[in-house]
């Protein structure tokens, strides 16, 4: 009996028996209840696909039980049975969340058809809900977007704030940082998750064809337009349109895109029909759009229309602490998809990969690991297994590619390597002094020796600044302005 699990709540013994037998003959597992309290208890203690609930029960009425069960979050499909064929009961049942209602006396075949429809509907709803949860889980930040660094946590926080809105989002970052993955994560966690996600790379399509790709065209609109073509906006109807490399859209087409964002209307190339654009726009670029605006290569009004919510994806060199996590993730993926058994990377190889500037970002890291895994002769990847664009830069990244925090980290790592096995005391004060001295000296130089202004810039008390100048034996000359 795997057709479904049914509860029959009916105080009339003969009818309860008839319904139970008829349902069991159809392959259902059936449990019965003689009053409202026992029905309520059964529905909260066990999972049922469908409940046949009499409106008139000895201790309460079925509508009350229905409301209580729905408020408790039980998703059993509830079918109300009533001998009172009144509009009030029907309206009350449906308003309270009943799947349907049936009036006595009823035909058993009619009941079986209704129960089967209710069981099928609940299974579809459950499957749909499970699919939604699986999709959300798959695109949950931190699952496919790997990283626990502070700047990636900021990205996750922004994603969480915007997924349920319809706001246009501009995702900025270098090539290979995962901009499309962020766009998919936003889409599949949004109310539009079960509608199309359509992506178009604006840089990969010839300028004279991009308008047709975006908005479609009518037959005969231009030479070679032999049939009507549906554009990306129509394909993405009710869903999300991802405009990758939006900075490469030519100026003349930017005007039409701006009009769509403002009016939510557009026409196919060569067409007169006005089409509604029920589409959420997510855009991405690796360009400095502010500079493009200054250079008059990108419309300022379109830039601000796109940048309602900005998300900046850090380069991999700006979050080196995430590299071990990414390596582990990609090795698992490579093993799973390619049938390779790589256990991990050696400590020396990890240091090599952590020190490399990764101009191609996460995409380059993945491809580098794939190449090393395929060509490796053993389960552990060593430095010799990796072919990087510039081995010298892997050993010592260019300073201008590193943040201040990363420069300090590299200096400290070098210090710890050089002092390995040597007892070191008072390291904190030593490091702070090395940072404070140039900071105060350069600030005083900037203010031409004006201590009041220097204290304001540093955000410290003037007396504190004087004490540090004395303690650190900083010499400076106050210049006349």
N, C-alpha and C positions, 0 to 999 in steps of 0.2 A: 504494500500500500504506500506508493510514493507519489501519488498525484497531488497531495497537499494535506495540510492539517486543518481540520475544521472544528469549531466549537458551536454546538447547538444549545442555546439558552431558551428553553420553553417549559412552562409549568404544566402544560397538559401532557399527561404521560403517553397517551396513544399517539399524539402527533410527534412527540419527541422520539418515540420508538420508530415511527414510519420514516422520519427524516434521517435518523441515524442509519437505519438499514439501507435506505436508498443511496445514501452517500457512500457507505462502505461497499455497496455493490459496484459503485463507479470507481473504486480504488482509493478512496480518501480514508485517512485516519481520523476518527471522530471521537470527540469527548463531549459529554453533555453537562448541563447545569440546570437546576430547577428554579433558581431565583437570581435576582440581580447581584447579591453579595457574592455568591459562589461564581457567577460569571465574571465579575470584576476580579476576583481572586485568581481565577484561571488565566485570564488575559494578562495579568501583571506578572504571574509566576512562570508562564510558558509562552512560547512563540507559536502563534496560529496564523495561517494564511488568511482565513476567512472566519467570521463569526456570524451566525444566523441568530439574531437577537429579537425576542418578542418585545413589543412596546409595552404590553401590560404584563408585568411580573408581580408576584405576591408582595414583595417588600419594597419595590420601587418601579419606576417606569424605564423602559429601554433607552429613551432619549437622555435621561440623566446618566445612565451607565455609559452611553456613547460619548457624551461630553467629557466625563471624567477620564475615560480611556484615552481620548484624543489629547486632553490636556497633559496626561502623563507621558505623552510621546510614543504611545504604542501605535505601530503602523499596520495593524491588522485591518483588512478590508471588512467593514461592518455593513451587513445587510439587515435592515429592520423589517420585522414581520408584524402586521397589524390587521385586526379585523375591522378597524374603523377607517373606512376608505374616505378620509377627509383630506382636504387640501392643506389644512393646518399641520397635520402629522407629516405629510410629505415634505412640506417646506421646512418644518422643524428638523426632520431627519437630514435633509441635504445640506442645510445651513450648518448643522453640527458636524458635518464631515462624513456622513454615511456614503458608502459606495453606491448603494441603491436601496430601494424599499420594495416590498411585495405585499399584496393584500390577500387576506384569507377570505374564502377558501381559495387555494391556489393549486395549479397543476404541477405535479412533481417534475415533469419534463421541463417545465418553465423554470423551476427552482434549480435543476441541474445545470441548465444553460447559463443561468445567472451566476451560479457558484463558479463554474468553469471560467467565465469571463472575469470574475473577481480574482481568482487564483492567477490567471494569466497576467492580468493587469498588475498585481502585486509583484509577481516575478519580474516583469519588465521594469517596474519602478525600482526594485531592489538591484537588478542588474545595472540599471542606469546610474544609481547612486554609487554602486561599487566601482563602475567605470570612471565616474567623476573623481572618486577618491583616489583611484589608481593613477589617473592622469595627473592630479594635483601632487600626489606623492612623487611621481616621476619628475615633475618640474618644480619641486620644492627647492627654494634657495638653500644651498649647502649640500644638496644631493647631487645635482649635475653641475651646478655652479660651485666649484670647490674652493674653500678658503675660510679661514677663521681670523685673518688679520683684521685690524681695526678698520681699515678703509673698506674692506669687503663687508664687514658687519654694517657699515654705513649704507652700502648698496642694498643689502638685504632689508634694512629698515625702510628705505625709500620704497622698495618694491612692495613691501607689506602695506605701506600707506596709500599706494596708488592703484592697486589691482582692482578694487571695487569701484573706482571712478571711471569716467569716460574721458579724462584729461589726456590731451596729446602729450607725448613724451619724446624727448630728444636724448638719445643715448650716445655719449661721446667717449672716444677712447681710440687708442692705436689699433692698427690691424692685428687680428689674432687675439684680442682680449676677451672675445666671447659676447659681442654685442647682440648677435642674433639669438643666442641662447638666453640672454636676459629678456629679449622681446618675447620669446616663446614662453618663458616662465611667467611673465606678466599676463599674457593671453590665457594660458591654461589654468591660471588661478583666478581669472576674472569671471564675471557673469556670462561672458561670451565664449567660455571655454569649449562648448560643444558646437560652435559655429566655425567657419573657415579661418585659418591663419594663412594668409597669402603674403609671400615675400617677393620683393623685386629688387635686384641690384641695379641701381640707376646708372652706375658707371660701366656696366657690362653691355648695355644696349645702345646701339647707334642713336645719335641725337634725333635723326629724322624719323625714327621708329618708336621713340620713347613715349610720345603722346598717345599713339595708338595702343601701346602696351598698357598704359595706365587707364585710358578712358574708353578704349575700343574704337572701332570705326564702322561706318556703314558701307555697304557694297557700292563700289564706284567712287569712294571718297577721294581716292588718289590712284595713280597708276599702280597696278598690281593688287588693288583691293577687290578681289574677285567675289568675296563673300563678306557678310557681316561678321565682325570679330568682337567677342566679349572681352572687355578690358579687366584689369586687376581690381578696379573699384567694384565692378559688378560681381566678380568672382568672390570678393571678400564681403559681400552683403551680409549685414548683421554680425559680422565677425571683426577681424583685425587685419589691417594692411600695414606691412612692415616695409618702409622705404629705406633700404640700405644704401649707403653712400649718397645721401640726399644732397650733399654739397655739389655733386656733379650734374644736377639737373640744370639745363640751360636756362638763361634768364627769361626768354620768351615763354617757356613752359612754367616757370615759377609763378607767373601771373595767374595762369589758369589753376594751378594747385592752390594758390592763396584764395582764389574765389571759391573753390570747393570747401576749404576749411572754414571760410566765413559763412557761406550760404548753404552748405551741405547739399549742393546741386551741381550737376554737370551734364554735358552732352557728349555723345560719341563724335569722333571726328567725322565731319560731313553729315551729321544728323541734326535734326531740329527738336527731337524729343528731349524733354527735361527729365533727368533721372535723379532720384533722391539718393544721397550717399549716407546710408546708415552704416558707417564704418568707423572704427576707432583707428586713429593714425599713430603708429610708432615709427619714429625716424632714427637713423643712426648715421654717424659720420666719423671719419678719422681726421677730418680737416679742422682747422681753426676757423669756424664760421664767422666769428667776430672780425677776423682779419679779412675774410672774403667779403663781408659787408663793407668794411672800410675801403677795400679795393674795388667796390662796386661790381663784384662778381656774384653777389648773392643779395637778394632783396631783404632789407632790414625788417619790413613788416612781416614777411614770411618767416624770417628767423625767430621773431618773437612769438609768432603763432605756433611754431613748432616747439619752441622751448618753454612751454607752459610748465612742465616738470622736467628739469634736467637731471640726468643720471650720468656721472662720470665713472668709467671703468678704469681703474689704475693699471698701468703697465706692470708686467710680471716683475720687473726689476724694482718696482715700488712696493712689492709685497713678497719679498724673498722668503719670508717665514712660511709661506704657503707652498713652497716648492716641494718639500717632502710629502705633503698631503697629495699634491697633484701627481707626483711620481707614483705613489702607491695606487692612486685611482687609475692612472693610465696603464700601469702594469697589469692590474686586475682585468681591465678592459681588453688589453692586448692578448692576455692569456685566454680569455673567454672567447674572443672573436676569431683568433688565429690559431688556437690550439697549441700555443707555445707555453712552456713551463718556466717562467722567469720568477725567481724568488725575490729579487730585489737588487739594489745597487750597493757597491762597496762604499765604506766611509770616504775613501779618496774620490770616488766618482761623485758622491753626493756633494762634497766640497767643490768639485769642479762645476757641477750643475748649478749650485747655489751662487757661485761667483760669476757665472757667465751673464752678460747683460740682456740676453734674449730679445734681440730687435724684433723677432717675429712673435714674441709673447707666448701665450699658452699653446697656440697652434704649432709654433716651432718646437716647443718642448715635447708635445705629443708625437710629432713626426720624427724628432730626434730619438725618442725612446722606441718607436716602432722600428726604425732602421737598426738601432743597436740590438734590439731583441731578436730581430730576424737573422742578423749576421753573427750573433754571439755564439760561442762554442760551448758555453756553460750556463748554469742557472743564475749566476751572479754577474751583473754588469760592472766592468771595471773601466777606468778612464780610457784605456786603449780602444774600447768598444764604441766610443763616441767621436763623431766627426762634427766639429763645430766650425762655424764660419771663420772664427778668429780665435785660435787657441790662446794667443797672448791676452786677448780681452777677457777670456775665461779666467785666467789666473789673476788679472788685475783690471777690474772694470774701470772705464773712464770716469773720472771724478764728476764731470758735468752730467753724467747719466744717473748719478746717485743722489738721494735726498740726504739732508744733514744727518738724520738718524742712521741711515745706512753707512755713511762715511764713518761715523763714530763707531758703529758696530764692527766694521771691517778693521778699524784701527785697534779696537779692543781685542778682536779675534787674533790679530797679528801679535799683539802684546802678550796674550795668554800663550800663544805658541812659543814665543821667544823665552818666556819665563816658566815654561813647563818644568816642574820638579823643584822650583825655587819658591820658598816661603815668601809671600807678599802680604804686608800689613798696610792698613789705612788706604786701600785702593780708592775708596769712595772720595775721600778728601783730595787725593791726588788727581783724579779725573775731573772733579768739579773745578779745581784750581786751574787745570789746563784749559777748561772751557771758559771760565769766568774771565781770565786775564785777557785773551784776545777780544772777547765780547765787550768788556769795559773799555779797553784801549781804542777799539774801532768806534765805539759810541762817542767817546770823548773827542776823537778825531773828527767825527761827523758834526759834533756840536761846537767844534773849535775850542774845546776846553771848558765850555759852559756846563758846570756841574748840575745846575738846576734843571736845564733842558735834558741833560743826559739821564738824570734820575727819572724824569717824566717818561722818556722813551723806554727806559729799562723797567719802569713800573715799580720802582723801589723808593724808599725814603732817602732824602738827601744825606742825612746823617749816616745811613747804612752804606751809601755809595762812598762817602768819605772814609769810613772804616775799612772798606774793601780796598780802596786805593792805597791806604796805609799798609794794611796787612799783606797785600800782594806786591807792595813796593812798585806801584805803577808810576812812571814819570810821564808827565805831559806838559805841554806848553800852551797856555791860554792865549788864543789869537784874538786880535781885535777884529770886530766885524766890519 
